[in-house]
Amino acid sequence: MGAARPCSPKAQANALAGASRPLRLSVSAVVTLCWLTATMLLLSGWRAGTYLTLILSWGLFPVFIQTSFGADILLANWRPLTLSVLPPTLYLWIVDAAALNWGTWTINPAQTTGVKLGIIPLEEMLFFFMTNLIIGSGMILMSSAASKERARAWIAALRSRRTDLPQSNG
């Protein structure tokens, strides 16, 4: 019995695409549920949750797109994703704490939940985390060979559907 031969990158991407669909659907469903909840709370007029629900309504939409396309790719690249998100987030939390402490800017307490870590409101922390998560995920997805192969496959599928449509002789 011989050693298993490695698959080509295209074969690996195709195998990943089929196996990853349940993961992508599950993660995207959770993100969608969180987005819908946040958006409904925002529209309900919950004043103390204004900042929180604005951030989640704004930030979860691109996260939905990213996870729908490549939750499996992001999971497979969890180390570089973590390194692209956590250090800049921690840095921004530190400089934000300094800015809040020095009075450079203020956060309206009537529009926050009141949950804080030191001087930093939860909403500020979430804002910096979400921003870096969107950027880091986008960088991983744009640079991944699996993403490029998946995008090519999706574009080819869309093009074949378009050519399958009846042509109008207008």
Secondary structure, 3 states (H helix, E strand, C coil): CCCCCCCCHHHHHHHHHHHHHHHHHHHHHHHHHHHHHHHHHHHHCCHHHHHHHHHHHHHHHHHHHHHHHHHHHHHHCHHHHHHHHHHHHHHHHHHHHHHHHHCCCCCCHHHCCCCEECCEEHHHHHHHHHHHHHHHHHHHHHHCHHHHHHHHHHHHHHHHHHHHCCCCCC
